[in-house]
Every structure is written in structure tokens, then in C-alpha cells.
Amino acid sequence: MKCVYISMDSLEDFVSDADLSVPAMETLGWTVEKRSWRDSSVDWDAVDLAYVCTPWDYHEHLDDFMQALERIDASRALLVNNLDTIRWNAIKTYLRELENRGFDIVPTEWHDVLTEGCLQAAFETFDAERIVIKPVVGANAMDTHVLDKGTGLATAALLEAYSNRPFMLQPFLDVVQEVGEYSLFFFDGGYSHAILKVPKQGDFRTQEEHGSDIRLHDASPELISRAQAIVDSLQPGPAYARVDFVTAEPGGFLLMELELIEPSLYFRTDPSSTARFARAMTNFYRRETGT
């Protein structure tokens, strides 16, 4: 069986440990290749499983990326995750849908046009001294900014960045800097492992490319249960998922992100996770294809 790990032209500026899963996949009978999503020479009809792995520039070229996935989906290869799931997850308004289903998310306002007025109103709505603005299509904290109350907010650069770009506003949560962000990983619906991402001193970004400290985390039963409920609510069920939370008062958790497209799975933090991943991907493939 042939599996292609869909990546990008160069991962030079990123940290990836996806290759750690290759030996476990090979043990279960897979041959694995890594190819860029832009590579039009791939014969997808000769591929069994197309795993959207590390195409971490997709959000900058979303239409082209989706067209590439549509070509894969039209072939005999099984695209994971499902194309409809990827379309849904590519736009962060999915968080609004999850909130409507009863899941607790970080308080969020959704806007299409950036004005000084909407920023000022958000401070009052959230009763916050700092707020965060981020695009509804984005990754790796690109074009994400923290704004302070009482300062000149809608700068020329910010207005230009969001001149024709839907965005979301959230209160800045000090707990992200003080405690960090939890990420829980699920393979074929089953819990695998969890990490805690702690930003470097003075930063709020939890990606390791920005200096965040990444460590294995022994997730509490409550946190696992909350993440499991979100994963279980998804139809169709994903082959892989990463669920990101921050703590909330008093003693709860708020959903920050649900990553179903190309989440880093941090295999290096838990060596046994690669075997769980390979088994789950194999079982998912066999179930979906009836082989």
C-alpha cells in the first residue's frame, strides 16, 4: 500500500517530526513518500492514502490548495481528512458552529470590516484591557496582533492587513502566557497523547517556531473528556485531530482551536504515539475502503 504525506515545497522555516511516523507505517505494510501539494506530477490514482501532513503555507494560497485537494479527492486515493471536513475547518467560523452545539470556546466576535469603533466596542464587550485580532483563515499566528485599550488601534498597517479580510476578535487571555495552551491528539477517534505549549517570556504565541516550550502533558480525565466530546461530534469522524484548550475560571477549559487539516502531531513527545498513529490510519483506510 502506498501513502503520500502531503507537504510543501520547503519546510526549512518550520519544525516537523512527521517523519518519525514513517517506520511505524512501513511496519504495517505502507510505503511512504513525501510530496508537495503543488507537485502536479503525482499520479494520485497510483496512491492508496493521501495524508494531509505538513502543507503549512496552505492558508496563503487557499483556493489553489483546495483545487489541489479536489484533484486528489477525484482520484482513487483516500484523502484524509475528508475534503468536506478540510473545507469546513479551513475557516475559523467553525468555532462559532461548535459554540452553537454547546461547546465552550474562547469568547469571540466575528467581523467582516475593520473599524476603530468595532475594536473599541470589543474592549467593552469583553471587559478586557487587551484584545486579540486574527484572520478567520490563517495559521502559525500570521497577522495575529494583541491590541491594548486606550492606544491608537486601527493603524494604517492593521487597516491594510484587514482591508478585505474577515477577522475575529477575542479577549487576550493572560493564562496563555502564565500556563500555556493544551493540545490533545486523537487518531481515528481515539485519544493518543497531549502536550502543553508554553510561550517564551514576553510572547503570546504558542508555536515552537516562535520559541514556545513544548512538553508532554498528562491530561486530566476532564480535559480528555471535553476533547473527546468535540471529536465525537464530528461527522464524518476524522482520521486525526488536534484539540487545543486554555484553562478558564473557575477550573474549566475553553476551546481555542480544532485542527483537522495539517496539525503537527508532536510524535517526539511520546515515542509510542507513532505506532498508535500508524494503526489508526491503517484501520481508518481499511474501514473506509472496505479492504
SULWO-V651894 format. One record per pair of residues at least 12 apart in sequence whose C-alpha atoms are under 10 Angstrom apart, sorted by the first residue. I is the first residue (numbers start at 1). GAP is how many residues later the second one is. D is the distance in Angstrom with one decimal. If there is no record, write none. Layout:
I&GAP&D ; I&GAP&D
This chain:
1&25&9.4 ; 1&27&9.3 ; 1&28&6.4 ; 1&29&4.9 ; 1&30&6.2 ; 1&31&8.8 ; 1&45&9.6 ; 1&46&7.8 ; 1&47&6.2 ; 1&48&8.0 ; 1&281&9.8 ; 2&24&9.7 ; 2&27&8.7 ; 2&28&5.6 ; 2&29&4.9 ; 2&30&6.1 ; 2&31&8.0 ; 2&44&7.8 ; 2&45&5.3 ; 2&46&5.3 ; 2&47&6.5 ; 2&48&8.7 ; 2&75&9.3 ; 3&19&9.8 ; 3&22&8.8 ; 3&23&9.8 ; 3&27&6.4 ; 3&28&6.0 ; 3&29&4.9 ; 3&30&6.5 ; 3&31&8.6 ; 3&43&9.7 ; 3&44&6.2 ; 3&45&5.9 ; 3&46&4.6 ; 3&47&5.8 ; 3&48&7.2 ; 3&74&8.8 ; 3&75&9.4 ; 4&26&9.8 ; 4&27&8.3 ; 4&28&5.7 ; 4&29&4.8 ; 4&30&5.6 ; 4&31&6.7 ; 4&32&9.6 ; 4&38&9.5 ; 4&40&9.0 ; 4&43&7.1 ; 4&44&8.2 ; 4&45&6.4 ; 4&46&5.0 ; 4&47&6.1 ; 4&48&8.5 ; 4&49&8.9 ; 4&73&9.5 ; 4&75&9.8 ; 5&13&8.7 ; 5&14&9.2 ; 5&17&9.5 ; 5&27&7.0 ; 5&28&6.0 ; 5&29&4.6 ; 5&30&6.3 ; 5&31&8.4 ; 5&32&9.3 ; 5&44&8.6 ; 5&45&6.3 ; 5&46&5.0 ; 5&47&6.2 ; 5&48&5.4 ; 5&49&7.7 ; 5&50&9.4 ; 6&27&8.5 ; 6&28&6.0 ; 6&29&5.3 ; 6&30&5.7 ; 6&31&5.7 ; 6&32&9.3 ; 6&33&9.6 ; 6&44&6.8 ; 6&45&5.8 ; 6&46&4.9 ; 6&47&5.2 ; 6&48&6.3 ; 6&49&6.4 ; 6&63&9.8 ; 6&73&10.0 ; 6&256&9.1 ; 7&27&6.5 ; 7&28&5.7 ; 7&29&4.6 ; 7&30&5.9 ; 7&31&8.8 ; 7&32&9.7 ; 7&44&9.0 ; 7&45&7.1 ; 7&46&5.7 ; 7&47&4.4 ; 7&48&4.3 ; 7&49&7.5 ; 7&50&9.2 ; 7&51&9.6 ; 7&255&9.0 ; 8&26&9.0 ; 8&27&7.2 ; 8&28&4.2 ; 8&29&5.8 ; 8&30&7.2 ; 8&31&8.8 ; 8&45&9.2 ; 8&46&6.6 ; 8&47&4.7 ; 8&48&6.8 ; 8&49&7.1 ; 8&50&8.4 ; 9&26&8.1 ; 9&27&5.3 ; 9&28&7.9 ; 9&29&7.4 ; 9&30&8.5 ; 9&46&8.4 ; 9&47&9.8 ; 9&48&9.2 ; 10&26&8.3 ; 10&44&9.9 ; 10&45&9.3 ; 10&46&9.6 ; 10&47&9.7 ; 11&43&8.2 ; 11&44&8.8 ; 11&45&8.2 ; 11&46&9.6 ; 13&196&7.7 ; 14&40&9.5 ; 14&42&8.5 ; 14&126&9.9 ; 14&193&9.8 ; 14&194&8.5 ; 14&195&6.2 ; 14&196&9.9 ; 15&39&10.0 ; 15&192&9.5 ; 15&193&7.3 ; 15&194&6.7 ; 15&249&8.8 ; 15&251&9.7 ; 16&37&9.7 ; 16&38&7.7 ; 16&248&7.0 ; 16&249&8.8 ; 16&250&8.0 ; 16&251&9.3 ; 16&252&9.6 ; 17&37&9.8 ; 17&247&7.8 ; 17&248&7.9 ; 17&249&6.5 ; 17&250&6.4 ; 17&251&6.6 ; 17&252&9.8 ; 18&16&9.9 ; 18&35&7.4 ; 18&36&7.9 ; 18&246&7.5 ; 18&247&7.4 ; 18&248&7.8 ; 18&249&7.2 ; 18&250&9.0 ; 18&256&9.1 ; 19&13&9.5 ; 19&14&10.0 ; 19&15&9.0 ; 19&248&9.1 ; 19&255&9.7 ; 20&246&9.4 ; 20&247&6.7 ; 20&248&7.4 ; 20&251&8.7 ; 20&253&9.7 ; 20&254&6.9 ; 20&255&10.0 ; 21&244&9.9 ; 21&246&7.4 ; 21&247&9.6 ; 21&250&9.4 ; 21&251&9.9 ; 21&252&8.4 ; 21&253&4.9 ; 21&254&7.4 ; 21&255&9.5 ; 21&256&7.4 ; 21&257&7.1 ; 22&252&8.2 ; 22&253&9.7 ; 22&256&8.4 ; 23&251&8.5 ; 23&252&8.9 ; 23&255&9.1 ; 24&248&9.7 ; 24&249&9.6 ; 24&250&6.1 ; 24&251&5.4 ; 24&252&8.7 ; 24&253&8.2 ; 24&254&5.8 ; 24&255&8.4 ; 25&249&8.3 ; 25&250&7.7 ; 25&251&10.0 ; 25&252&8.3 ; 25&253&5.0 ; 25&254&7.9 ; 25&256&8.6 ; 25&257&8.2 ; 26&252&8.7 ; 27&248&9.1 ; 27&251&8.7 ; 27&252&9.9 ; 28&247&9.4 ; 28&250&7.3 ; 28&251&7.6 ; 28&254&7.7 ; 29&253&9.2 ; 30&18&9.4 ; 30&19&9.4 ; 30&248&9.3 ; 30&252&8.8 ; 31&16&9.9 ; 31&17&10.0 ; 32&15&9.9 ; 32&17&9.4 ; 32&18&9.9 ; 33&14&9.9 ; 33&17&9.8 ; 34&16&9.9 ; 34&17&9.5 ; 34&19&8.9 ; 34&20&9.4 ; 35&15&10.0 ; 35&18&9.8 ; 35&19&9.8 ; 35&20&9.6 ; 36&17&9.9 ; 36&18&8.9 ; 36&19&7.3 ; 37&15&8.7 ; 37&16&9.9 ; 37&17&9.3 ; 37&18&6.8 ; 37&20&9.9 ; 37&21&8.8 ; 37&27&9.4 ; 37&28&7.1 ; 37&29&9.8 ; 37&31&6.6 ; 37&32&8.0 ; 37&35&9.8 ; 38&17&9.4 ; 38&26&8.5 ; 38&27&7.8 ; 38&30&7.2 ; 38&31&10.0 ; 39&29&9.0 ; 40&28&8.3 ; 40&31&9.6 ; 42&30&9.5 ; 43&29&9.1 ; 43&32&8.8 ; 43&33&10.0 ; 43&34&9.6 ; 44&27&8.3 ; 44&28&6.1 ; 44&29&8.9 ; 44&30&9.0 ; 44&31&5.9 ; 44&32&6.9 ; 44&33&5.9 ; 44&34&9.4 ; 45&27&8.4 ; 45&29&9.1 ; 45&30&5.3 ; 45&31&5.0 ; 45&32&6.0 ; 45&33&9.8 ; 46&29&8.9 ; 46&30&7.7 ; 46&31&7.5 ; 47&25&9.4 ; 47&28&8.7 ; 47&29&7.3 ; 47&30&5.2 ; 47&31&8.2 ; 47&32&9.9 ; 48&27&9.6 ; 48&28&7.0 ; 48&29&4.6 ; 48&30&6.1 ; 48&31&8.8 ; 48&237&8.5 ; 48&241&9.5 ; 49&23&9.9 ; 49&27&8.9 ; 49&28&5.3 ; 49&29&4.8 ; 49&30&6.2 ; 49&31&7.5 ; 49&232&8.9 ; 49&233&9.2 ; 49&236&7.3 ; 50&19&9.5 ; 50&22&7.7 ; 50&23&9.0 ; 50&26&9.9 ; 50&27&6.2 ; 50&28&5.8 ; 50&29&4.8 ; 50&30&6.2 ; 50&31&8.7 ; 51&26&9.7 ; 51&27&8.3 ; 51&28&6.3 ; 51&29&5.2 ; 51&30&7.2 ; 51&31&10.0 ; 51&188&9.3 ; 51&189&9.8 ; 51&210&9.5 ; 51&211&8.8 ; 51&230&9.1 ; 52&17&9.0 ; 52&27&7.6 ; 52&28&6.3 ; 52&29&7.0 ; 52&30&9.8 ; 52&34&9.5 ; 52&208&9.3 ; 52&209&6.5 ; 52&210&5.7 ; 52&211&9.0 ; 53&27&9.2 ; 53&28&9.8 ; 53&208&7.9 ; 53&209&5.1 ; 53&210&7.4 ; 53&211&7.8 ; 53&212&9.3 ; 54&207&9.0 ; 54&208&5.6 ; 54&209&7.5 ; 54&210&7.4 ; 55&206&9.0 ; 55&207&6.7 ; 55&208&9.6 ; 56&82&10.0 ; 56&83&7.7 ; 56&84&8.3 ; 56&205&9.7 ; 56&206&7.2 ; 56&207&8.9 ; 56&208&9.6 ; 57&81&9.2 ; 57&82&8.2 ; 57&83&9.3 ; 58&32&9.4 ; 58&79&9.8 ; 58&80&8.8 ; 58&81&8.8 ; 58&203&9.8 ; 58&204&9.4 ; 59&31&7.8 ; 59&32&9.5 ; 59&78&6.3 ; 59&79&5.4 ; 59&80&6.7 ; 59&81&9.8 ; 59&83&9.7 ; 60&77&8.6 ; 60&78&7.6 ; 60&79&9.0 ; 60&82&9.8 ; 62&25&9.7 ; 62&28&8.4 ; 62&75&8.5 ; 62&76&9.6 ; 66&17&8.5 ; 66&20&8.7 ; 66&21&7.8 ; 66&24&9.7 ; 69&13&9.8 ; 69&14&7.2 ; 69&17&9.3 ; 69&18&10.0 ; 70&13&7.4 ; 77&212&9.9 ; 78&206&10.0 ; 78&207&7.4 ; 78&210&8.2 ; 78&211&8.0 ; 79&160&9.8 ; 79&206&9.6 ; 80&158&7.6 ; 80&159&6.4 ; 80&160&8.2 ; 80&180&9.2 ; 80&181&8.4 ; 80&182&9.9 ; 80&201&9.0 ; 80&204&9.4 ; 80&205&9.0 ; 81&155&9.4 ; 81&156&8.9 ; 81&157&5.8 ; 81&158&6.0 ; 81&159&7.2 ; 81&160&9.0 ; 81&179&6.9 ; 81&180&6.7 ; 81&181&8.9 ; 82&153&9.9 ; 82&154&7.8 ; 82&155&8.9 ; 82&156&7.2 ; 82&157&8.4 ; 82&178&9.3 ; 82&179&9.1 ; 83&178&9.4 ; 84&151&9.9 ; 84&152&9.1 ; 85&149&8.8 ; 85&150&8.4 ; 85&151&7.7 ; 85&152&9.0 ; 85&153&7.9 ; 85&175&7.4 ; 85&176&8.1 ; 86&152&9.8 ; 86&173&9.4 ; 86&174&6.6 ; 86&175&5.6 ; 86&176&9.2 ; 87&173&9.9 ; 87&174&8.9 ; 88&172&9.2 ; 88&173&9.6 ; 89&48&9.4 ; 89&168&9.7 ; 89&169&7.7 ; 89&170&7.2 ; 89&171&6.3 ; 89&172&6.9 ; 90&46&8.3 ; 90&47&6.3 ; 90&48&8.1 ; 90&49&9.6 ; 90&169&8.9 ; 90&170&8.5 ; 90&171&7.4 ; 91&44&9.0 ; 91&45&5.5 ; 91&46&5.2 ; 91&47&8.2 ; 91&75&9.8 ; 92&18&9.8 ; 92&42&9.8 ; 92&43&8.2 ; 92&44&4.8 ; 92&45&6.3 ; 92&46&8.4 ; 92&75&9.0 ; 92&76&8.6 ; 92&165&8.2 ; 92&166&8.9 ; 92&167&10.0 ; 93&15&10.0 ; 93&17&8.1 ; 93&43&6.7 ; 93&44&9.0 ; 93&73&9.9 ; 93&74&9.4 ; 93&75&8.8 ; 94&42&9.5 ; 94&163&9.4 ; 94&164&8.6 ; 95&13&9.0 ; 95&41&10.0 ; 95&160&8.4 ; 95&161&8.5 ; 95&162&7.5 ; 95&163&7.9 ; 96&12&8.3 ; 96&13&9.4 ; 96&14&8.9 ; 98&132&8.1 ; 98&135&9.1 ; 98&136&9.7 ; 98&157&9.3 ; 98&160&9.6 ; 99&156&9.2 ; 101&129&9.5 ; 101&132&8.9 ; 102&128&9.8 ; 103&123&8.6 ; 103&124&9.8 ; 103&126&8.9 ; 103&127&7.5 ; 103&151&8.3 ; 103&152&7.7 ; 104&122&9.5 ; 104&141&9.9 ; 104&144&9.9 ; 104&148&9.3 ; 104&149&7.5 ; 104&150&5.3 ; 104&151&6.1 ; 104&152&9.3 ; 105&140&8.6 ; 105&141&9.4 ; 105&148&8.4 ; 105&149&4.8 ; 105&150&4.4 ; 105&151&6.3 ; 105&152&8.5 ; 106&63&10.0 ; 106&64&7.0 ; 106&65&8.0 ; 106&66&9.7 ; 106&67&8.9 ; 106&139&8.9 ; 106&140&8.4 ; 106&141&9.9 ; 106&142&9.0 ; 106&147&9.1 ; 106&148&5.5 ; 106&149&6.1 ; 106&150&6.0 ; 106&151&9.2 ; 107&18&9.8 ; 107&19&7.7 ; 107&61&10.0 ; 107&62&8.4 ; 107&63&5.9 ; 107&64&7.0 ; 107&65&10.0 ; 107&147&8.8 ; 107&148&9.6 ; 107&149&9.6 ; 108&14&9.3 ; 108&18&8.9 ; 108&24&9.6 ; 108&25&9.9 ; 108&60&6.5 ; 108&61&5.6 ; 108&62&4.8 ; 108&63&7.7 ; 109&13&7.7 ; 109&16&9.3 ; 109&17&9.5 ; 109&24&9.7 ; 109&58&8.5 ; 109&59&5.6 ; 109&60&5.1 ; 109&61&6.6 ; 109&62&9.6 ; 110&25&9.8 ; 110&26&8.6 ; 110&56&7.6 ; 110&57&6.1 ; 110&58&4.7 ; 110&59&6.6 ; 110&60&9.2 ; 111&24&9.7 ; 111&25&9.4 ; 111&54&9.0 ; 111&55&5.8 ; 111&56&5.5 ; 111&57&6.1 ; 111&58&7.9 ; 112&23&9.9 ; 112&24&9.7 ; 112&50&8.6 ; 112&51&9.0 ; 112&52&7.7 ; 112&53&6.5 ; 112&54&4.2 ; 112&55&6.3 ; 112&56&8.7 ; 113&46&9.3 ; 113&49&7.4 ; 113&50&7.0 ; 113&51&7.3 ; 113&52&7.5 ; 113&53&6.8 ; 113&54&8.1 ; 114&19&10.0 ; 114&40&8.0 ; 114&44&8.7 ; 114&45&6.7 ; 114&46&9.5 ; 114&47&9.6 ; 114&48&6.4 ; 114&49&6.9 ; 114&50&8.8 ; 114&51&8.6 ; 114&52&8.4 ; 114&53&8.1 ; 114&54&10.0 ; 115&38&9.2 ; 115&39&6.9 ; 115&44&7.9 ; 115&47&9.6 ; 115&48&9.6 ; 116&36&8.7 ; 116&37&6.6 ; 116&38&5.5 ; 116&39&9.1 ; 116&43&9.3 ; 117&36&9.8 ; 117&37&9.2 ; 118&36&10.0 ; 118&51&9.3 ; 119&12&8.4 ; 119&13&9.7 ; 119&14&9.0 ; 119&28&8.8 ; 119&30&9.0 ; 119&34&7.5 ; 119&35&8.0 ; 119&50&8.0 ; 120&29&7.6 ; 120&30&8.5 ; 120&33&8.4 ; 120&34&9.9 ; 122&27&9.8 ; 122&47&7.2 ; 122&48&8.0 ; 122&49&8.1 ; 123&24&9.6 ; 123&25&8.9 ; 123&26&6.8 ; 123&27&9.5 ; 123&46&9.6 ; 123&47&9.2 ; 123&48&7.7 ; 124&25&9.6 ; 125&45&9.9 ; 125&46&9.2 ; 126&43&9.6 ; 126&44&7.7 ; 126&45&6.0 ; 126&46&9.3 ; 127&44&8.2 ; 128&20&9.0 ; 128&21&7.9 ; 128&42&9.4 ; 128&43&6.1 ; 128&44&7.4 ; 128&45&9.1 ; 129&18&8.5 ; 129&19&6.1 ; 129&20&5.2 ; 129&21&8.5 ; 129&42&8.2 ; 129&43&8.0 ; 130&16&6.6 ; 130&17&5.5 ; 130&18&4.6 ; 130&19&5.9 ; 130&20&9.6 ; 130&40&8.9 ; 130&41&6.3 ; 130&42&5.3 ; 130&43&8.4 ; 130&44&9.5 ; 131&14&8.4 ; 131&15&5.7 ; 131&16&5.3 ; 131&17&6.7 ; 131&18&8.0 ; 131&38&6.7 ; 131&39&5.6 ; 131&40&4.3 ; 131&41&4.7 ; 131&42&8.4 ; 132&12&7.0 ; 132&13&5.7 ; 132&14&4.6 ; 132&15&6.2 ; 132&16&9.1 ; 132&36&8.1 ; 132&37&5.6 ; 132&38&5.1 ; 132&39&6.0 ; 132&40&5.6 ; 132&41&9.0 ; 133&12&5.4 ; 133&13&6.6 ; 133&14&7.7 ; 133&25&9.7 ; 133&29&9.7 ; 133&34&6.9 ; 133&35&5.8 ; 133&36&4.8 ; 133&37&6.7 ; 133&38&8.9 ; 133&39&9.3 ; 134&12&9.1 ; 134&28&9.2 ; 134&31&9.9 ; 134&32&8.9 ; 134&33&5.7 ; 134&34&5.5 ; 134&35&6.7 ; 134&36&8.6 ; 135&26&9.3 ; 135&27&7.9 ; 135&30&6.9 ; 135&31&6.2 ; 135&32&4.2 ; 135&33&6.2 ; 135&34&9.0 ; 136&29&8.0 ; 136&30&6.0 ; 136&31&5.0 ; 136&32&6.3 ; 136&33&9.9 ; 137&28&8.7 ; 137&29&8.2 ; 137&30&8.1 ; 137&31&9.9 ; 138&29&9.8 ; 139&68&9.8 ; 140&65&8.4 ; 140&66&8.8 ; 140&67&6.5 ; 140&68&9.4 ; 140&69&8.3 ; 140&70&8.9 ; 141&63&9.6 ; 141&64&6.7 ; 141&65&8.6 ; 141&66&7.9 ; 141&69&9.2 ; 143&15&8.7 ; 143&18&7.5 ; 143&19&9.0 ; 144&23&9.8 ; 144&24&9.8 ; 144&61&9.1 ; 145&13&8.9 ; 145&24&9.9 ; 145&27&10.0 ; 145&59&9.7 ; 146&23&9.9 ; 146&24&9.5 ; 146&25&9.1 ; 146&26&7.2 ; 146&58&8.7 ; 147&24&9.6 ; 147&25&8.6 ; 148&24&9.4 ; 172&32&9.1 ; 173&31&9.2 ; 173&73&8.7 ; 173&74&9.4 ; 173&75&9.1 ; 174&30&8.7 ; 175&29&9.7 ; 175&71&7.3 ; 175&72&7.0 ; 175&73&8.1 ; 175&74&9.9 ; 176&21&8.9 ; 176&22&7.4 ; 176&23&7.6 ; 176&27&9.5 ; 176&28&6.6 ; 176&29&8.5 ; 176&30&8.2 ; 176&69&9.7 ; 176&70&6.8 ; 176&71&8.3 ; 177&20&9.7 ; 177&21&6.8 ; 177&22&6.1 ; 177&23&8.1 ; 177&24&7.8 ; 177&25&7.8 ; 177&26&7.2 ; 177&27&5.7 ; 177&28&8.5 ; 177&29&8.8 ; 178&20&8.0 ; 178&21&8.6 ; 178&23&9.5 ; 178&26&9.5 ; 179&17&8.6 ; 179&18&8.5 ; 179&19&6.6 ; 179&20&8.8 ; 179&67&8.4 ; 179&68&8.2 ; 180&15&10.0 ; 180&16&6.4 ; 180&17&5.3 ; 180&18&4.3 ; 180&19&6.6 ; 180&20&9.8 ; 180&24&8.8 ; 180&25&9.4 ; 180&26&7.4 ; 180&32&9.1 ; 180&33&9.1 ; 180&34&9.6 ; 180&65&9.1 ; 180&66&7.1 ; 180&67&8.6 ; 181&14&8.4 ; 181&15&5.7 ; 181&16&5.1 ; 181&17&6.6 ; 181&18&8.7 ; 181&24&9.6 ; 181&25&7.0 ; 181&26&10.0 ; 181&33&9.8 ; 181&63&6.7 ; 181&64&5.9 ; 181&65&5.1 ; 181&66&8.0 ; 181&74&9.9 ; 181&75&8.4 ; 182&12&7.1 ; 182&13&5.9 ; 182&14&4.7 ; 182&15&6.4 ; 182&16&9.0 ; 182&24&9.8 ; 182&32&9.9 ; 182&33&9.9 ; 182&34&9.8 ; 182&35&8.0 ; 182&37&8.4 ; 182&41&9.1 ; 182&60&9.9 ; 182&61&8.0 ; 182&62&5.5 ; 182&63&5.1 ; 182&64&6.2 ; 182&65&8.5 ; 182&71&9.6 ; 182&73&9.6 ; 182&74&9.2 ; 183&12&5.3 ; 183&13&6.4 ; 183&14&7.7 ; 183&33&9.6 ; 183&34&8.8 ; 183&36&9.3 ; 183&44&9.3 ; 183&58&9.9 ; 183&59&6.3 ; 183&60&5.5 ; 183&61&4.4 ; 183&62&6.5 ; 183&63&9.1 ; 183&73&9.5 ; 183&74&9.1 ; 183&75&9.4 ; 183&76&9.7 ; 183&82&9.2 ; 183&83&9.7 ; 184&12&9.0 ; 184&33&9.0 ; 184&35&8.0 ; 184&39&8.7 ; 184&40&7.5 ; 184&43&7.2 ; 184&44&9.2 ; 184&57&8.2 ; 184&58&5.5 ; 184&59&5.2 ; 184&60&6.5 ; 184&61&8.4 ; 184&74&9.8 ; 184&81&9.1 ; 185&39&9.6 ; 185&42&8.9 ; 185&43&9.6 ; 185&46&10.0 ; 185&55&7.4 ; 185&56&5.8 ; 185&57&4.6 ; 185&58&6.6 ; 185&59&9.0 ; 185&74&9.5 ; 185&78&9.3 ; 185&79&9.6 ; 185&80&6.9 ; 185&81&9.0 ; 185&88&9.4 ; 185&92&9.9 ; 186&38&10.0 ; 186&41&8.9 ; 186&42&8.2 ; 186&45&7.9 ; 186&52&8.8 ; 186&53&8.1 ; 186&54&5.6 ; 186&55&5.2 ; 186&56&6.4 ; 186&57&8.2 ; 186&79&9.4 ; 186&90&9.6 ; 186&91&8.7 ; 186&94&9.4 ; 187&50&10.0 ; 187&51&7.9 ; 187&52&5.7 ; 187&53&4.5 ; 187&54&6.6 ; 187&55&9.0 ; 187&78&10.0 ; 187&86&9.4 ; 187&89&7.3 ; 187&90&6.0 ; 187&91&9.0 ; 187&92&8.8 ; 187&93&5.7 ; 187&94&7.4 ; 187&97&9.1 ; 188&43&9.5 ; 188&49&7.3 ; 188&50&6.2 ; 188&51&4.4 ; 188&52&5.8 ; 188&53&8.3 ; 188&88&9.6 ; 188&89&8.4 ; 188&91&9.1 ; 188&92&5.4 ; 188&93&7.0 ; 188&94&9.6 ; 188&95&8.0 ; 188&96&6.4 ; 188&97&9.9 ; 189&39&7.8 ; 189&42&6.6 ; 189&43&6.9 ; 189&45&9.6 ; 189&48&6.8 ; 189&49&6.8 ; 189&50&7.0 ; 189&51&7.3 ; 189&52&8.0 ; 189&91&8.6 ; 189&95&9.8 ; 190&38&7.9 ; 190&41&8.9 ; 190&42&9.4 ; 190&49&9.5 ; 190&50&8.9 ; 190&51&9.6 ; 190&86&9.2 ; 190&87&9.9 ; 190&90&8.4 ; 191&33&7.6 ; 191&34&9.6 ; 191&36&8.8 ; 191&37&7.3 ; 191&40&9.6 ; 191&49&9.8 ; 191&50&9.4 ; 191&51&9.8 ; 191&85&9.5 ; 192&32&10.0 ; 192&73&10.0 ; 192&78&9.1 ; 192&80&9.0 ; 192&81&6.4 ; 192&82&9.6 ; 192&84&7.0 ; 192&85&8.2 ; 193&23&7.9 ; 193&24&7.7 ; 193&25&8.0 ; 193&26&8.0 ; 193&31&9.5 ; 193&49&9.9 ; 193&72&9.3 ; 193&73&9.2 ; 193&74&9.1 ; 193&76&8.8 ; 193&77&7.2 ; 193&79&9.3 ; 193&80&7.1 ; 193&83&9.8 ; 194&21&8.7 ; 194&22&6.1 ; 194&23&5.3 ; 194&24&6.7 ; 194&25&6.3 ; 194&26&9.9 ; 194&29&10.0 ; 194&30&8.9 ; 194&48&9.1 ; 194&49&9.3 ; 194&50&9.6 ; 194&71&9.4 ; 194&72&8.9 ; 194&75&8.7 ; 194&76&8.8 ; 195&19&6.7 ; 195&20&5.5 ; 195&21&4.4 ; 195&22&4.5 ; 195&23&7.8 ; 195&24&8.1 ; 195&49&9.6 ; 195&70&9.6 ; 195&71&8.1 ; 195&74&7.6 ; 195&75&9.3 ; 196&16&9.7 ; 196&17&8.0 ; 196&18&6.0 ; 196&19&5.4 ; 196&20&6.4 ; 196&21&5.7 ; 196&22&9.1 ; 196&23&9.2 ; 196&48&9.6 ; 196&49&9.7 ; 196&50&9.9 ; 197&14&10.0 ; 197&15&6.2 ; 197&16&5.7 ; 197&17&4.8 ; 197&18&6.7 ; 197&19&9.0 ; 197&20&9.3 ; 197&47&9.9 ; 198&13&8.9 ; 198&14&5.4 ; 198&15&5.0 ; 198&16&6.6 ; 198&17&8.4 ; 199&12&6.7 ; 199&13&4.2 ; 199&14&6.3 ; 199&15&8.8 ; 200&12&5.1 ; 200&13&6.8 ; 207&57&10.0 ; 214&52&8.8 ; 214&55&8.2 ; 215&51&9.4 ; 215&53&9.7 ; 215&54&6.6 ; 215&55&9.6 ; 216&50&9.0 ; 216&51&10.0 ; 216&52&9.2 ; 216&53&5.4 ; 216&54&7.0 ; 217&52&9.0 ; 217&53&9.8 ; 222&30&8.9 ; 222&31&9.1 ; 223&22&8.5 ; 223&24&9.6 ; 223&29&8.6 ; 223&30&7.4 ; 223&31&10.0 ; 224&19&9.7 ; 226&17&9.5 ; 226&19&9.5 ; 226&26&9.9 ; 226&27&8.3 ; 226&28&9.5 ; 226&29&9.1 ; 227&14&9.8 ; 227&15&8.9 ; 227&16&6.2 ; 227&17&8.4 ; 227&18&8.6 ; 227&26&9.9 ; 227&28&8.6 ; 227&31&9.3 ; 228&15&8.9 ; 230&13&8.3 ; 230&25&9.5 ; 230&28&8.7 ; 231&12&8.2 ; 231&27&8.9 ; 231&29&10.0 ; 237&47&9.8 ; 238&22&7.3 ; 238&23&9.7 ; 238&46&9.0 ; 239&21&8.7 ; 239&38&9.2 ; 239&41&7.3 ; 239&42&6.5 ; 239&43&9.7 ; 239&44&9.4 ; 239&45&6.4 ; 239&46&8.8 ; 240&19&8.8 ; 240&20&6.7 ; 240&21&8.7 ; 240&22&9.2 ; 240&23&8.7 ; 240&25&9.1 ; 240&37&8.3 ; 240&40&8.5 ; 240&41&8.2 ; 240&44&9.8 ; 241&17&7.2 ; 241&18&5.8 ; 241&19&5.1 ; 241&20&8.1 ; 241&21&8.9 ; 241&22&7.4 ; 241&23&9.8 ; 241&24&8.7 ; 242&15&8.2 ; 242&16&6.0 ; 242&17&5.0 ; 242&18&6.7 ; 242&19&9.3 ; 242&20&9.3 ; 242&21&6.5 ; 242&22&8.3 ; 242&23&7.5 ; 243&12&7.5 ; 243&13&7.9 ; 243&14&6.2 ; 243&15&4.7 ; 243&16&6.3 ; 243&17&8.8 ; 243&20&9.6 ; 244&12&5.3 ; 244&13&5.0 ; 244&14&6.2 ; 244&15&7.9 ; 245&12&7.1 ; 245&13&9.0 ; 265&12&9.4
